[in-house]
Amino acid sequence: MPPKKAKEKLLTGEQGTRGNLGLFKHRVTVMYMLIRTASDLILEYLRKQNRPYSITEIVSNLHDAVSKPNATKALKDLTERELIKEKVSGKQAIYHITQDPRDAATPEELKEINLKVEGMRGEITSLKSEKKELESELAALRSAPTAKALQQTIKELKAEIATLSARLGPLRAGTVTPVSPAEKAAVDGDLAKFEKMLQKRMKIFKELSELVTEGGEQNKKDLWVSTKPMHPDRIFVTRMHGI
């Protein structure tokens, strides 16, 4: 356990008067150094930030490098020396660095600043447009198939190519005789003929079924009960007319 610090005692008599005066001067010197150190820190901070702060904000922003009592004394010292200005707003005092009139911008400098501001505004507009284009591009990329999906598609296409190649193999080898144009034309002609026959049969069936079922004593399903096996035409007509 560290030893306790001995308390300073005031001395009596002539020797005590001299000693007490020296002790008082020492205390004043220490306090003055603390105030000046705090003043230097606060003044440097206010100059660097160049904006108003309250005493609470100053102490907080300096991370308690200066205590609030010392900050109060330092701000009073700086105000009296006219290095900073104090402005009371309600119950709170605000402090800011004293502005040098020589630091005011000339009309030419203000014009140059305005030109820079206009240039920056144009740059902001351009950047916003570029941002919009990049966002659209990003949305398109996100909607595109992923690498995994593309790999699956490639796999399926390769399988389809293999199947088609296997079917084309005999044709390329000449082992399968291709259908000639004349044979194809003959088959197409037969198909057209059979389609006409089917249409005629469907028309006849419709007329007969309506005639037979007109009285309501029979329905269309009863017309096919005795027909076995079912004829292909009947199957087709049944599917077409829901019989």
C-alpha positions as CSV (number, residue, x, y, z in Angstrom):
1,M,0.0,0.0,0.0
2,P,1.6,3.3,-1.0
3,P,2.4,5.8,1.8
4,K,-0.1,8.5,2.3
5,K,0.8,11.9,1.0
6,A,1.7,14.3,3.8
7,K,-0.7,17.2,4.2
8,E,0.8,20.7,3.8
9,K,0.6,22.7,7.0
10,L,0.7,26.4,7.5
11,L,3.6,27.6,9.6
12,T,3.5,30.3,12.3
13,G,5.8,33.2,13.1
14,E,8.1,35.2,10.8
15,Q,9.6,32.0,9.3
16,G,6.1,30.6,8.9
17,T,5.0,33.8,7.1
18,R,7.8,33.4,4.6
19,G,7.1,29.7,4.2
20,N,3.4,30.2,3.7
21,L,4.0,32.9,1.1
22,G,6.3,30.6,-0.8
23,L,3.6,27.8,-0.6
24,F,1.0,30.2,-1.8
25,K,3.2,31.3,-4.8
26,H,3.8,27.6,-5.6
27,R,0.1,26.9,-5.7
28,V,-0.6,29.9,-7.8
29,T,2.2,28.9,-10.2
30,V,0.8,25.3,-10.5
31,M,-2.7,26.5,-11.0
32,Y,-1.6,29.1,-13.6
33,M,0.3,26.3,-15.5
34,L,-2.7,24.1,-15.5
35,I,-5.0,26.9,-16.7
36,R,-2.5,27.9,-19.5
37,T,-2.1,24.3,-20.5
38,A,-5.8,23.9,-20.7
39,S,-6.1,27.2,-22.5
40,D,-3.5,26.1,-25.1
41,L,-5.4,22.8,-25.7
42,I,-8.8,24.5,-26.0
43,L,-7.5,27.3,-28.2
44,E,-5.8,24.8,-30.5
45,Y,-8.9,22.7,-30.7
46,L,-11.2,25.7,-31.4
47,R,-8.9,27.0,-34.1
48,K,-8.7,23.6,-35.7
49,Q,-12.4,22.9,-35.7
50,N,-13.4,26.6,-36.4
51,R,-17.0,26.2,-35.1
52,P,-18.8,27.0,-31.9
53,Y,-18.9,24.6,-28.9
54,S,-20.3,24.6,-25.4
55,I,-18.0,23.8,-22.5
56,T,-19.5,20.3,-22.1
57,E,-18.8,19.6,-25.8
58,I,-15.2,20.8,-25.5
59,V,-14.5,18.7,-22.4
60,S,-16.1,15.6,-24.1
61,N,-14.4,16.1,-27.5
62,L,-11.0,16.5,-25.7
63,H,-11.7,13.1,-24.1
64,D,-11.4,14.6,-20.5
65,A,-7.8,15.8,-21.1
66,V,-9.0,19.0,-19.4
67,S,-11.4,18.8,-16.4
68,K,-14.5,20.9,-16.5
69,P,-13.4,23.3,-13.7
70,N,-10.1,23.9,-15.5
71,A,-11.9,24.3,-18.8
72,T,-14.2,26.9,-17.2
73,K,-11.1,28.9,-16.0
74,A,-9.3,28.4,-19.3
75,L,-12.3,29.7,-21.3
76,K,-12.6,32.7,-19.1
77,D,-8.9,33.4,-19.5
78,L,-9.1,33.0,-23.3
79,T,-12.2,35.3,-23.4
80,E,-10.5,38.0,-21.4
81,R,-7.5,37.8,-23.7
82,E,-10.0,38.2,-26.6
83,L,-8.6,35.0,-28.3
84,I,-12.1,33.5,-28.3
85,K,-15.7,34.9,-28.2
86,E,-18.4,33.9,-25.8
87,K,-22.0,33.9,-26.8
88,V,-24.7,33.2,-24.2
89,S,-27.8,31.4,-25.5
90,G,-30.3,30.9,-22.8
91,K,-28.6,29.2,-19.9
92,Q,-25.7,27.9,-22.0
93,A,-22.6,29.7,-23.2
94,I,-21.1,29.0,-26.6
95,Y,-17.5,29.6,-27.4
96,H,-15.8,30.1,-30.8
97,I,-12.5,31.3,-32.1
98,T,-12.2,35.1,-32.7
99,Q,-12.4,35.6,-36.4
100,D,-9.7,37.7,-38.0
101,P,-11.2,40.2,-40.6
102,R,-8.2,39.6,-42.7
103,D,-9.3,36.0,-43.2
104,A,-12.5,37.2,-45.0
105,A,-12.6,36.1,-48.6
106,T,-12.3,38.8,-51.3
107,P,-14.9,39.1,-54.1
108,E,-12.5,37.3,-56.5
109,E,-12.0,34.4,-54.0
110,L,-15.8,34.2,-53.5
111,K,-16.3,34.0,-57.3
112,E,-13.7,31.3,-57.6
113,I,-15.4,29.4,-54.7
114,N,-18.8,29.7,-56.4
115,L,-17.3,28.3,-59.7
116,K,-15.9,25.4,-57.8
117,V,-19.3,24.7,-56.2
118,E,-21.0,24.8,-59.5
119,G,-18.4,22.4,-60.9
120,M,-18.9,20.0,-58.0
121,R,-22.7,20.2,-58.5
122,G,-22.2,19.1,-62.2
123,E,-19.9,16.4,-61.0
124,I,-22.5,15.2,-58.5
125,T,-25.1,15.0,-61.3
126,S,-22.8,13.0,-63.5
127,L,-22.0,10.7,-60.6
128,K,-25.7,10.1,-59.9
129,S,-26.3,9.2,-63.5
130,E,-23.3,6.8,-63.5
131,K,-24.6,5.3,-60.2
132,K,-28.0,4.7,-61.8
133,E,-26.4,3.0,-64.8
134,L,-24.3,0.8,-62.5
135,E,-27.3,-0.1,-60.4
136,S,-29.2,-1.2,-63.6
137,E,-26.2,-3.2,-64.7
138,L,-26.0,-4.8,-61.3
139,A,-29.7,-5.7,-61.4
140,A,-29.2,-7.3,-64.8
141,L,-26.3,-9.3,-63.5
142,R,-28.3,-10.5,-60.5
143,S,-31.1,-11.6,-62.7
144,A,-28.8,-13.6,-65.0
145,P,-28.4,-17.4,-64.5
146,T,-25.9,-18.3,-61.8
147,A,-22.8,-20.3,-62.5
148,K,-24.4,-23.4,-61.0
149,A,-27.5,-23.0,-63.2
150,L,-25.3,-22.6,-66.3
151,Q,-23.4,-25.7,-65.4
152,Q,-26.7,-27.7,-65.2
153,T,-27.8,-26.3,-68.5
154,I,-24.5,-27.3,-70.2
155,K,-24.9,-30.8,-68.7
156,E,-28.4,-31.1,-70.1
157,L,-27.4,-29.8,-73.5
158,K,-24.5,-32.2,-73.7
159,A,-26.9,-35.1,-72.9
160,E,-29.2,-33.9,-75.7
161,I,-26.3,-33.6,-78.2
162,A,-25.3,-37.2,-77.3
163,T,-28.8,-38.4,-77.9
164,L,-29.2,-36.6,-81.3
165,S,-25.7,-37.8,-82.3
166,A,-26.7,-41.4,-81.6
167,R,-29.8,-40.9,-83.8
168,L,-27.8,-39.3,-86.6
169,G,-25.1,-42.0,-86.5
170,P,-27.0,-44.6,-88.6
171,L,-28.0,-41.9,-91.1
172,R,-24.5,-40.7,-91.5
173,A,-23.2,-44.3,-91.8
174,G,-25.7,-44.9,-94.6
175,T,-27.3,-48.0,-92.9
176,V,-30.7,-46.3,-93.0
177,T,-32.3,-45.5,-96.3
178,P,-33.7,-41.9,-96.2
179,V,-37.2,-41.2,-97.4
180,S,-37.3,-39.9,-100.9
181,P,-39.3,-36.8,-101.8
182,A,-41.7,-39.0,-103.9
183,E,-42.4,-41.3,-100.9
184,K,-42.9,-38.4,-98.6
185,A,-45.3,-36.8,-101.1
186,A,-47.3,-40.1,-101.3
187,V,-47.5,-40.3,-97.5
188,D,-48.7,-36.7,-97.3
189,G,-51.3,-37.5,-99.9
190,D,-52.6,-40.5,-98.0
191,L,-52.7,-38.5,-94.8
192,A,-54.8,-35.8,-96.5
193,K,-57.2,-38.4,-97.9
194,F,-57.7,-40.1,-94.5
195,E,-58.3,-36.7,-92.8
196,K,-61.1,-36.0,-95.3
197,M,-62.6,-39.5,-94.6
198,L,-62.4,-38.8,-90.9
199,Q,-64.2,-35.5,-91.2
200,K,-67.0,-37.1,-93.2
201,R,-67.4,-39.9,-90.7
202,M,-67.4,-37.4,-87.8
203,K,-70.2,-35.5,-89.6
204,I,-72.2,-38.6,-90.3
205,F,-71.8,-39.7,-86.6
206,K,-72.9,-36.4,-85.3
207,E,-76.0,-36.4,-87.5
208,L,-77.0,-40.0,-86.6
209,S,-76.3,-39.5,-82.8
210,E,-78.5,-36.4,-82.8
211,L,-81.2,-38.2,-84.7
212,V,-81.2,-41.2,-82.3
213,T,-81.0,-39.3,-79.1
214,E,-83.5,-36.6,-80.2
215,G,-86.3,-38.1,-78.1
216,G,-84.2,-38.3,-75.0
217,E,-84.7,-42.1,-74.6
218,Q,-81.1,-42.9,-75.3
219,N,-77.8,-41.1,-74.8
220,K,-74.7,-41.1,-76.9
221,K,-72.9,-43.5,-74.6
222,D,-75.5,-46.2,-75.2
223,L,-74.7,-46.2,-78.9
224,W,-71.3,-47.9,-78.3
225,V,-72.1,-50.5,-75.7
226,S,-72.3,-53.5,-78.1
227,T,-69.3,-52.6,-80.1
228,K,-66.2,-54.7,-79.2
229,P,-63.4,-54.1,-79.7
230,M,-63.7,-50.4,-80.0
231,H,-62.9,-49.1,-83.5
232,P,-60.1,-46.5,-83.8
233,D,-62.6,-44.1,-85.4
234,R,-64.9,-44.6,-82.5
235,I,-62.1,-43.8,-80.0
236,F,-61.3,-40.6,-81.9
237,V,-64.9,-39.5,-82.2
238,T,-65.5,-40.4,-78.5
239,R,-62.7,-38.2,-77.4
240,M,-63.7,-35.4,-79.7
241,H,-67.4,-35.3,-78.6
242,G,-67.0,-36.4,-75.0
243,I,-69.1,-39.6,-75.5
